[in-house]
Amino acid sequence: MTDLAGRVGVTSRRSLLAVSGLLVTGSLAGCSFLPSMQTPESDVEEKMRAKRPYKPASPQDFAPIINAYRAQNGLPPWSIDDRLTAIATAYARHLADAGQMTHELQPYGGLEKRLKDAGYSYLVAGENLGEGHTDVQDAFEGWHHSPPHDRGMRDAEATVFGIGSAYRADDRYQAYWCLIFAKPRPPRVGPAPTSGPFEWGARLGSG
């Protein structure tokens, strides 16, 4: 299983932990990749055989898991964001179709671009990716045991999340997962400016 993390981005896999950390806030933050840690092939295959049957991502199922964990760490709960769930589900499907685990799958681009294309404005946003997990509990456990992904789930500024997954039967790891967490930008108060520069930030930081 592989996991990628980020604010903007993170990915996780049980057999291979290839981690990338991204955080966007006000302006785009870069993605850095840490050395991967690979477990023996036989161990991977044994774990895959012992795993539970695949169950698609459900934000309603993930919410009590992530919020219990955040409460243990003295953090406020995340609310489900249907728009982020749609964005996360679509990206998981693209990853599965491509058979790739990356925060920058083309032509969809990184999290900053994907949120902008969807018209989603934020102050902070981040992303965890996973490959090979069977259900939301399994995905949570994979991210929890990867420090960069775990930091994302303990983000003190994010307030909402969306999660999605996609299944591909002919792929070795079969399931691709995407968790996006963010702090949405509050609605603009008063009349919109008629002219002037438009700023779109990152940690993603603002968007």
Secondary structure, 3 states (H helix, E strand, C coil): CEEEEECCEEEEECCEECCEEECEECCCCCCEECCCEECCHHHHHHHHHHCCCCCCCCHHHHHHHHHHHHHHCCCCCCEECHHHHHHHHHHHHHHHHHCCCCCCCCCCCCHHHHHHHCCCCEEEEEEEEEECCCCHHHHHHHHHCCHHHHHHHCCCCCCEEEEEEEECCCCCCCEEEEEEEEEECCCCCCCCCCCCCCCCCCEECCC
